[in-house]
């Protein structure tokens, strides 16, 4: 089982969007039993809350259902449990680096490092912007999620054929 955690600041816009998009890709590829996915925030401002209504509307327009998700703060055990912890921006990656033990730092990265069609390395926070920002976030996350699933599929193939397998830290 490969375990992936998506992280933004409050866990009500970007990271639940990434979780919802990635869950759907996993379902489409019949990989739900091989990949576990979750999301969290570096701050607990919204712990227990559903994703932002604007996030849910934009996601629903593309057939992603985020309504059963609830915000939570990254916990210390997440840093040991998840194989890959992907932040939405450098600020949140910095927070993760500060709280992550040195021997687990190779699990940390940026989601957009898997993007094929965007040169941006950060998913912008749409919370304080206008509605179109949520669509841009979806575009970026869908693109990076496709790149990520390709890497995961390759890792699963490598694990099935141990000659030449790689850890995520080696293929990021």
Secondary structure by P-SEA (a helix, b strand, c coil): cbbbbbbcccccccaaaaaaaaaaaaaaaccccccccbbbbcccccccccccaaaaaaaaaaccccccbbbbcccaaaaacccbbbbccaaaaaaaaaaccccccccccccccccccccccccccccccccaaaaaaaaaaaaaaaaaaaaaaaaaaaaacccccccccccc
